[in-house]
Amino acid sequence: MSSNSNTTATMDSIKKKMQSMKTEKDNGIERAEQAEQAQKDLEDKLKVSEEESNSLQKKIQQIEAELDAAQEQLAEANAKLEAKEKAATDVSLLN
């Protein structure tokens, strides 16, 4: 009888250990799934951030091109102004 009782205790112990291992496995799977989802979410955020960065880079390039054009126009306007001021000075000296 002691042998039967010992076997039952051993079987119960094995069942508890198996249940504990199953629970541990299930928890591990759940943590892995959560980690995978978190990684996917971060990858999605990274993609959006990269798209925003690319868009901002294009805007910066456009603004720099507009600035260059405006500076060229300003230089041309200043050159014309200087030429007209010189012509006006020359005319006033002749009179």
C-alpha distances in whole Angstrom, upper triangle without the diagonal:
4,5,5,6,8,10,11,12,14,15,16,18,20,21,22,24,25,27,28,30,31,33,34,36,37,39,40,42,43,45,46,47,49,50,52,53,55,56,58,59,61,62,64,65,67,68,70,71,72,74,76,77,78,80,81,83,85,86,87,89,91,92,93,95,97,97,99,101,102,103,105,107,107,109,111,112,113,115,117,117,119,121,122,123,125,127,128,128,131,132,133,134,137,138
4,5,5,6,8,10,10,12,14,15,16,18,20,21,22,24,25,26,28,30,31,32,34,36,37,38,40,42,43,44,46,47,49,50,52,53,55,56,58,59,61,62,64,65,67,68,69,71,73,74,75,77,79,80,81,83,84,85,87,89,90,91,93,95,95,97,99,100,101,103,105,105,107,109,110,111,113,115,115,117,119,120,121,123,125,125,126,129,130,131,132,135,136
4,5,5,6,9,10,10,12,14,15,16,18,20,21,22,24,25,26,28,30,31,32,34,36,37,38,40,41,43,44,46,47,49,50,52,53,55,56,58,59,61,62,63,65,67,68,69,71,73,73,75,77,78,79,81,83,84,85,87,88,89,91,93,94,95,98,99,99,102,103,104,105,108,109,109,111,114,114,115,118,119,119,121,123,124,125,127,129,130,131,133,135
4,5,5,6,9,10,10,12,14,15,16,18,20,21,22,24,25,26,28,30,31,32,34,36,37,38,40,41,43,45,46,47,49,50,52,53,55,56,58,59,61,62,64,65,67,68,70,71,72,74,76,77,78,80,82,83,84,86,87,88,90,92,93,94,96,97,98,101,102,103,104,107,108,108,110,112,113,114,117,118,118,120,122,123,124,126,128,129,130,133,134
4,5,5,6,9,10,10,12,14,15,16,18,20,21,22,24,25,27,28,30,31,33,34,36,37,39,40,42,43,44,46,48,49,50,52,53,55,56,58,59,61,62,64,65,67,68,70,71,73,74,75,77,79,80,81,83,85,86,87,89,91,91,93,95,96,97,99,101,101,103,105,106,107,109,111,111,113,115,116,117,119,121,121,122,125,126,127,128,131,132
4,5,5,6,9,10,10,12,14,15,16,18,20,21,22,24,25,27,28,30,31,32,34,36,37,38,40,42,43,44,46,47,49,50,52,53,55,56,58,59,61,63,63,65,67,68,69,71,73,74,75,77,79,79,81,83,84,85,87,89,89,91,93,94,95,97,99,100,101,103,104,105,107,109,110,111,113,115,115,117,119,120,121,123,125,125,126,129,130
4,5,5,6,8,10,10,12,14,15,16,18,20,21,22,24,25,26,28,30,31,32,34,36,37,38,40,41,43,44,46,47,49,50,52,53,55,56,57,59,61,62,63,65,67,68,69,71,72,73,75,77,78,79,82,83,84,86,87,88,90,92,93,94,96,98,98,100,102,103,104,106,108,108,110,112,113,114,116,118,119,119,122,123,124,125,128,129
4,5,5,6,8,10,10,12,14,15,16,18,20,21,22,24,25,26,28,30,31,32,34,36,37,39,40,41,43,44,46,47,49,50,52,53,55,56,58,59,61,62,64,65,66,68,70,71,72,74,76,77,78,80,81,82,85,86,87,89,91,92,93,95,96,97,99,101,102,103,105,107,107,108,111,112,113,114,117,117,118,120,122,123,124,127,128
4,5,5,6,9,10,10,12,14,15,16,18,20,21,22,24,25,27,28,30,31,33,34,36,37,38,40,42,43,44,46,48,49,50,52,53,55,56,58,59,61,63,64,65,67,68,69,71,73,74,75,77,79,80,81,83,85,85,87,89,90,91,93,95,95,97,99,100,101,103,105,105,107,109,110,111,113,115,115,116,119,120,121,122,125,126
4,5,5,6,9,10,10,12,14,15,16,18,20,21,22,24,25,26,28,30,31,32,34,36,37,38,40,41,43,44,46,47,49,51,52,53,55,57,58,59,61,62,63,65,67,68,69,71,73,73,75,77,78,79,81,83,84,85,87,88,89,91,93,94,95,97,99,99,101,103,104,105,107,109,109,111,113,114,115,117,119,119,121,123,124
4,5,5,6,9,10,10,12,14,15,16,18,20,21,22,24,25,27,28,30,31,33,34,36,37,39,40,41,43,45,46,47,49,51,52,53,55,56,57,59,61,62,64,65,67,68,70,71,72,74,76,77,78,80,82,82,84,86,87,88,90,92,93,94,96,97,98,100,102,103,104,106,108,108,110,112,113,114,116,118,118,120,122,124
4,5,5,6,9,10,10,12,14,15,16,18,20,21,22,24,25,27,28,30,31,33,34,36,37,39,40,42,43,45,46,48,49,50,52,54,55,56,58,59,61,62,64,65,66,69,70,71,73,74,76,77,79,80,81,83,85,86,87,89,91,91,93,95,96,97,99,101,101,103,105,106,107,109,111,111,112,115,116,117,118,121,122
4,5,5,6,9,10,10,12,14,15,16,18,20,21,22,24,26,27,28,30,31,32,34,36,37,38,40,42,43,44,46,48,49,51,52,53,55,57,58,59,61,63,64,65,67,68,69,71,73,74,75,77,79,79,81,83,84,85,87,89,89,91,93,94,95,97,99,99,101,103,104,105,107,109,109,110,113,114,115,116,119,120
4,5,5,6,9,10,10,12,14,15,16,18,20,21,22,24,25,26,28,30,31,32,34,36,37,38,40,41,43,45,46,47,49,51,52,53,55,56,57,59,61,62,63,65,67,68,69,71,72,73,75,77,78,79,81,83,83,86,87,88,89,92,93,94,95,98,98,99,102,103,103,105,107,108,109,111,113,114,115,118,119
4,5,5,6,8,10,10,12,14,15,16,18,20,21,22,24,25,27,28,30,31,33,34,36,37,39,40,42,43,45,46,47,49,50,52,54,55,56,58,60,61,62,64,66,66,68,70,71,72,74,76,77,78,80,81,82,85,86,87,88,91,92,93,95,96,97,98,101,102,102,104,106,107,108,110,112,113,114,117,118
4,5,5,6,9,10,10,12,14,15,16,18,20,21,22,24,26,27,28,30,31,33,34,36,37,39,40,42,43,44,46,48,49,50,52,54,55,56,58,59,60,63,64,65,67,69,70,71,73,74,75,77,79,80,81,83,85,85,87,89,90,91,93,95,95,96,99,100,101,102,105,105,106,109,110,111,112,115,116
4,5,5,6,9,10,10,12,14,15,16,18,20,21,22,24,25,26,28,30,31,32,34,36,37,38,40,42,43,44,46,47,49,51,52,53,55,57,58,59,61,62,63,65,67,68,69,71,73,73,75,77,78,79,81,83,83,85,87,88,89,91,93,93,95,97,98,99,101,103,104,104,107,108,109,110,113,114
4,5,5,6,9,10,10,12,14,15,16,18,20,21,22,24,25,27,28,30,31,33,34,36,37,39,40,41,43,45,46,47,49,51,52,53,55,56,57,59,61,62,64,65,67,68,70,71,72,74,76,77,78,80,82,82,84,86,87,88,90,92,93,94,96,97,98,100,102,103,104,106,108,108,110,112,113
4,5,5,6,8,10,10,12,14,15,16,18,20,21,22,24,25,27,28,30,31,33,34,36,37,39,40,42,43,45,46,48,49,50,52,54,55,56,58,60,61,62,64,65,67,69,70,71,73,75,76,77,79,80,81,83,85,86,87,89,91,91,93,95,96,97,99,101,101,102,105,106,107,108,111,112
4,5,5,6,9,10,10,12,14,15,16,18,20,21,22,24,26,27,28,30,31,33,34,36,37,38,40,42,43,44,46,48,49,50,52,53,55,57,58,59,61,63,64,65,67,68,69,71,73,74,75,77,79,79,81,83,84,85,87,89,89,91,93,94,95,96,99,99,100,103,104,105,106,109,110
4,5,5,6,9,10,10,12,14,15,16,18,20,21,22,24,25,26,28,30,31,32,34,36,37,38,40,41,43,45,46,47,49,51,52,53,55,56,57,59,61,62,63,65,67,67,69,71,72,73,75,77,78,79,81,82,83,85,87,88,89,91,93,93,95,97,98,99,101,103,103,105,107,109
4,5,5,6,8,10,10,12,14,15,16,18,20,21,22,24,25,27,28,30,31,33,34,36,37,39,40,42,43,45,46,48,49,51,52,54,55,56,58,60,61,62,64,66,66,68,70,71,72,74,76,77,78,80,81,82,84,86,87,88,90,92,92,94,96,97,98,100,102,103,104,107,108
4,5,5,6,8,10,10,12,14,15,16,18,20,21,22,24,26,27,28,30,31,33,34,36,37,39,40,42,43,44,46,48,49,50,52,54,55,57,58,59,61,63,64,65,67,69,70,71,73,74,75,77,79,80,81,83,85,85,87,89,90,91,93,95,95,96,99,100,101,102,105,106
4,5,5,6,9,10,10,12,14,15,16,18,20,21,22,24,25,27,28,30,31,32,34,36,37,38,40,42,43,44,46,47,48,51,52,53,55,57,58,59,61,62,63,65,67,68,69,71,73,73,75,77,78,79,81,83,83,85,87,88,89,91,93,93,94,97,98,99,100,103,104
4,5,5,6,9,10,10,12,14,15,16,18,20,21,22,24,25,27,28,30,31,33,35,36,37,39,40,41,43,45,46,47,49,51,52,53,55,56,57,59,61,62,63,65,67,68,70,71,72,74,76,77,78,80,82,82,84,86,87,88,90,92,92,94,96,97,98,100,102,103
4,5,5,6,9,10,11,12,14,15,16,18,20,21,22,24,26,27,29,30,31,33,34,36,37,39,40,42,43,45,46,48,49,51,52,54,55,56,58,60,61,62,64,65,67,69,70,71,73,75,76,77,79,81,81,83,85,86,87,89,91,91,92,95,96,97,99,101,102
4,5,5,6,9,10,10,12,14,15,16,18,20,21,22,24,26,27,28,30,32,33,34,36,37,38,40,42,43,44,46,48,49,51,52,53,55,57,58,59,61,63,64,65,67,68,69,71,73,74,75,77,79,79,80,83,84,85,86,89,89,90,93,94,95,96,99,100
4,5,5,6,9,10,10,12,14,15,16,18,20,21,22,24,26,27,28,30,31,32,34,36,37,38,40,41,43,45,46,47,49,51,52,53,55,56,57,59,61,62,63,65,67,67,69,71,72,73,75,77,78,79,81,83,83,85,87,88,89,91,93,93,95,97,98
4,5,5,6,9,10,10,12,14,15,16,18,20,21,22,24,25,27,29,30,31,33,35,36,37,39,40,41,43,45,46,48,49,51,52,54,55,56,58,60,61,62,64,66,66,68,70,71,72,74,76,77,78,80,82,82,84,86,87,88,90,92,92,94,96,98
4,5,5,6,9,10,11,12,14,15,16,18,20,21,22,24,26,27,28,30,32,33,34,36,37,39,40,42,43,45,46,48,49,50,52,54,55,57,58,59,61,63,64,65,67,69,70,71,73,75,75,77,79,80,81,83,85,85,86,89,90,91,93,95,96
4,5,5,6,9,10,10,12,14,15,16,18,20,21,22,24,26,27,28,30,31,32,34,36,37,38,40,42,43,44,46,47,48,51,52,53,55,57,57,58,61,62,63,65,67,68,69,71,73,73,74,77,78,78,80,82,83,84,86,88,89,90,93,94
4,5,5,6,9,10,10,12,14,15,16,18,20,21,22,24,25,27,28,30,31,33,34,36,37,39,40,41,43,45,46,47,49,51,51,53,55,56,57,59,61,62,63,65,66,67,69,71,72,73,75,77,77,79,81,82,83,85,87,88,89,92,93
4,5,5,6,9,10,10,12,14,15,16,18,20,21,23,24,25,27,29,30,31,33,34,36,38,39,40,42,44,45,46,48,49,50,52,54,55,56,58,60,61,62,64,65,66,68,70,71,72,75,76,77,78,80,81,82,84,86,87,88,91,92
4,5,5,6,9,10,10,12,14,15,16,18,20,21,22,24,26,27,28,30,32,33,34,36,37,38,40,42,43,44,46,48,49,51,52,53,55,57,58,59,61,63,64,65,67,68,69,70,73,74,74,77,78,79,80,83,84,85,86,89,90
4,5,5,6,9,10,10,12,14,15,16,18,20,21,22,24,25,26,28,30,31,32,34,36,37,38,40,41,42,45,46,47,49,51,52,53,55,56,57,59,61,62,63,65,67,67,69,71,72,73,75,77,77,78,81,82,83,85,87,88
4,5,5,6,9,10,10,12,14,15,16,18,20,21,23,24,25,27,29,30,31,33,35,36,37,39,40,41,43,45,46,47,49,51,52,54,55,56,58,60,61,62,64,66,66,68,70,71,72,74,76,77,78,80,81,82,84,86,87
4,5,5,6,9,10,10,12,14,15,17,18,20,21,23,24,26,27,28,30,32,33,34,36,38,39,40,42,43,45,46,48,49,50,52,54,55,57,58,59,61,63,64,65,67,69,70,71,73,74,75,76,79,80,81,83,85,86
4,5,5,6,9,10,11,12,14,15,16,18,20,21,22,24,26,27,28,30,31,32,34,36,37,38,40,42,43,44,46,47,48,51,52,53,54,57,58,58,61,62,63,64,67,68,68,70,72,73,74,76,78,79,80,83,84
4,5,5,6,9,10,10,12,14,15,16,18,20,21,22,24,25,26,28,30,31,33,34,36,37,39,40,41,43,45,46,47,49,51,51,53,55,56,57,59,61,62,63,65,66,67,69,71,72,73,75,77,77,79,81,83
4,5,5,6,9,10,10,12,14,15,17,18,20,21,23,24,25,27,29,30,32,33,35,36,38,39,40,42,44,45,46,48,49,51,52,54,55,56,58,60,61,62,64,66,66,68,70,71,72,74,76,77,78,80,82
4,5,5,6,9,10,11,12,14,15,17,18,20,21,23,24,26,27,28,30,32,33,34,36,37,39,40,42,43,45,47,48,49,51,53,53,55,57,58,59,61,63,64,65,67,68,69,70,73,74,75,77,79,80
4,5,5,6,9,10,10,12,14,15,16,18,20,21,22,24,25,26,28,30,31,32,34,36,37,38,40,41,42,44,46,47,48,51,51,52,55,56,57,58,61,62,62,64,66,67,68,70,72,73,74,77,78
4,5,5,6,9,10,10,12,14,15,16,18,20,21,23,24,25,27,29,30,31,33,35,36,37,39,40,41,43,45,46,47,49,51,52,53,55,56,58,60,61,62,64,65,66,68,70,71,72,74,76,77
4,5,5,6,9,10,11,12,14,15,17,18,20,21,23,24,26,27,29,30,32,33,34,36,38,39,40,42,44,45,46,48,49,51,53,54,55,57,59,60,61,63,64,65,67,69,70,71,73,75,76
4,5,5,6,9,10,10,12,14,15,16,18,20,21,22,24,26,27,28,30,31,32,34,36,37,38,40,42,43,44,46,47,48,50,52,53,54,56,58,58,60,62,63,64,66,68,69,70,72,74
4,5,5,6,9,10,10,12,14,15,16,18,20,21,22,24,25,26,28,30,31,32,34,36,37,39,40,41,43,45,46,47,49,51,51,53,55,56,57,59,61,62,63,65,66,67,69,71,72
4,5,5,6,9,10,11,12,14,15,17,18,20,21,23,24,26,27,29,30,32,33,35,36,38,39,40,42,44,45,46,48,50,51,52,54,55,56,58,60,61,62,64,66,67,68,70,72
4,5,5,6,9,10,11,12,14,15,17,18,20,21,22,24,26,27,28,30,32,33,34,36,37,39,40,42,43,44,46,48,49,50,52,53,54,56,58,59,60,62,64,65,66,68,70
4,5,5,6,9,10,10,12,14,15,16,18,20,21,22,24,25,26,28,30,31,32,34,36,37,38,40,41,42,44,46,47,48,50,52,52,54,56,57,58,60,62,63,64,66,68
4,5,5,6,9,10,10,12,14,15,16,18,20,21,23,24,25,27,29,30,31,33,35,36,37,39,40,41,43,45,46,47,49,51,52,53,55,56,57,59,61,62,63,65,67
4,5,5,6,9,10,11,12,14,15,17,18,20,21,23,24,26,27,29,30,32,33,34,36,38,39,40,42,44,45,46,48,49,50,52,54,55,56,58,60,61,62,64,66
4,5,5,6,9,10,10,12,14,15,16,18,20,21,22,24,26,27,28,30,31,32,34,36,37,38,40,42,43,44,46,47,48,50,52,53,54,56,58,58,60,62,63
4,5,5,6,9,10,10,12,14,15,16,18,20,21,22,24,25,26,28,30,31,33,35,36,37,39,40,41,43,45,46,47,49,50,51,53,55,56,57,59,61,62
4,5,5,6,9,10,11,12,14,15,17,18,20,21,23,24,26,27,29,30,32,33,35,36,38,39,40,42,44,45,46,48,49,51,52,54,55,56,58,60,61
4,5,5,6,9,10,11,12,14,15,17,18,20,21,23,24,26,27,28,30,32,33,34,36,38,39,40,42,43,44,46,48,49,50,52,54,55,56,58,60
4,5,5,6,9,10,10,12,14,15,16,18,20,21,22,24,25,26,28,30,31,32,34,36,37,38,40,41,42,44,46,47,48,50,52,53,54,56,58
4,5,5,6,9,10,10,12,14,15,16,18,20,21,23,24,25,27,29,30,31,33,35,36,37,39,40,41,43,45,46,47,49,51,52,53,55,57
4,5,5,6,9,10,11,12,14,15,17,18,20,21,23,24,26,27,29,30,32,33,34,36,38,39,40,42,43,45,46,48,49,51,52,54,55
4,5,5,6,8,10,10,12,14,15,16,18,20,21,22,24,26,27,28,30,31,32,34,36,37,38,40,42,43,44,46,47,48,50,52,53
4,5,5,6,9,10,10,12,14,15,16,18,20,21,22,24,25,26,28,30,31,32,34,36,36,38,40,41,42,44,46,47,48,50,52
4,5,5,6,9,10,10,12,14,15,17,18,20,21,23,24,25,27,29,30,31,33,35,36,37,39,40,42,43,45,46,48,49,51
4,5,5,6,9,10,11,12,14,15,17,18,20,21,22,24,26,27,28,30,32,33,34,36,37,39,40,42,43,44,46,48,49
4,5,5,6,9,10,10,12,14,15,16,18,20,21,22,24,25,26,28,30,31,32,34,36,37,38,40,41,42,44,46,47
4,5,5,6,9,10,10,12,14,15,16,18,20,21,22,24,25,27,28,30,31,33,34,36,37,39,40,41,43,45,46
4,5,5,6,9,10,11,12,14,15,17,18,20,21,23,24,26,27,29,30,32,33,34,36,37,39,40,42,44,45
4,5,5,6,9,10,10,12,14,15,16,18,20,21,22,24,26,27,28,30,31,32,34,36,37,38,40,42,43
4,5,5,6,9,10,10,12,14,15,16,18,20,21,22,24,25,26,28,30,31,32,34,36,37,38,40,42
4,5,5,6,9,10,11,12,14,15,16,18,20,21,23,24,25,27,29,30,31,33,34,36,37,39,41
4,5,5,6,9,10,11,12,14,15,17,18,20,21,23,24,26,27,28,30,31,33,34,36,37,39
4,5,5,6,9,10,10,12,14,15,16,18,20,21,22,24,25,26,28,30,31,32,34,36,37
4,5,5,6,9,10,10,12,14,15,16,18,20,21,22,24,25,26,28,30,31,32,34,36
4,5,5,6,9,10,11,12,14,15,17,18,20,21,23,24,26,27,28,30,31,33,35
4,5,5,6,9,10,11,12,14,15,16,18,20,21,22,24,25,27,28,30,31,33
4,5,5,6,8,10,10,12,14,15,16,18,20,21,22,24,25,26,28,30,31
4,5,5,6,9,10,10,12,14,15,16,18,20,21,22,24,25,27,29,30
4,5,5,6,9,10,11,12,14,15,16,18,20,21,22,24,26,27,29
4,5,5,6,9,10,10,12,14,15,16,18,20,21,22,24,26,27
4,5,5,6,9,10,10,12,14,15,16,18,20,21,22,24,26
4,5,5,6,9,10,11,12,14,15,16,18,20,21,23,25
4,5,5,6,9,10,10,12,14,15,16,18,20,21,23
4,5,5,6,8,10,10,12,14,15,16,18,20,21
4,5,5,6,8,10,10,12,14,15,16,18,20
4,5,5,6,9,10,10,12,14,15,17,19
4,5,5,6,8,10,10,12,14,15,17
4,5,5,6,8,10,10,12,14,15
4,5,5,6,9,10,10,12,14
4,5,5,6,9,10,11,13
4,5,5,6,9,10,11
4,5,5,6,9,10
4,5,5,6,9
4,5,5,7
4,5,5
4,5
4
